[in-house]
Each structure stands twice: as C-alpha cells, then as structure tokens.
C-alpha cells in the first residue's frame, strides 16, 4: 500500500501485522482521487475519515493539501499505527479519535468539505451512515459524503445520493447535503 499523489507520493504504508481491516486498494484509491481532483478542490479542505483503519485515505487527503483531517476508528492497534505515522511525518494537521463511529456520529459537531466512510464490508446497517451524517449536519453547504462499499450494498435510493463508481469489487457512492425544507 502506498500514497498515490501529493507531497507524500509513493510513500509506503506498512500497517501492523495481523490487523483486522481491508485497506482501499491503490487501484480504487487512484480512481477515487482522479474523480475528486477533477471535481473539487483538495487544498485547504476539512476532511472527516470514518472507519479510518490504516489511515491511508486520511494520508492521501493530507498529501494533497487538506488543512485538517480527523480520522475515526475503534481499533486500538490501527489507532496507534495512525498516531505513529502522523508523528513520523511531523503531520500536525492530522487528528485521530478512537471511538465507535456510530457513537461519534451521534455526538460530534462540526462541518466538513468531505466525509469519507469505509465501513467493514460485512457490517450490517451501513445504509444508515448517509442519514446519520446528514442529520448531524457534518457536511458543509458544498460538502460531499463518499461511501466505500461492496456492490451488494445498494445505496442509490438513499437521500442525497448523486452517483456511484465501481473499481473491481469496490464501489464509491457520492452524496451531497440534503436541502432543508
């Protein structure tokens, strides 16, 4: 696994042995960031990375100039790994929160330009995530929620859904804020 672009381009990410996560493949990550590069500014943005795992998506945003990235994950080993990586890079724009994502979504306040969510592929209830993000008001007016999920998860009927892109077995669904009535 490596950083695809930006100031940390080609930096290897070597997660701890025996970790329980499925990192986004370089192929899918490259496709995602090509879409983002041509559609939204990546410099100076605030990013919330839910189910951050190894932090490779967080690091990709930081590498491309995000002002702040908050990574949320409940796994102690992966949380420690992200903290160590941020320390090694001297990366002060990267914060980590070790908690359950659903608990975080019920209590956190703030707005972000991009919220990225990559729940475990076997997790039940992932279709609730877009609604929870919208209800918490986490997306700025021009914000975007990106969900990474398997093809078996059907998210295209959810409020705010815009489009979907497939990269092998991985799909990204894009959501925009729902206008208040």
DANORLIN-V330422 format. One record per helix or strand. SS is the DSSP state (alpha for helix, beta for strand). FROM is the first residue (numbers start at 1). LEN is the number of residues. Records with the same first field share a line. If there is no record, write none. Layout:
SS: FROM-LEN + FROM-LEN
This chain:
beta: 2-1 + 12-1 + 46-5 + 68-6 + 94-5 + 112-6 + 139-12 + 161-7 + 170-7
alpha: 26-14 + 56-8 + 76-14 + 101-7 + 126-10
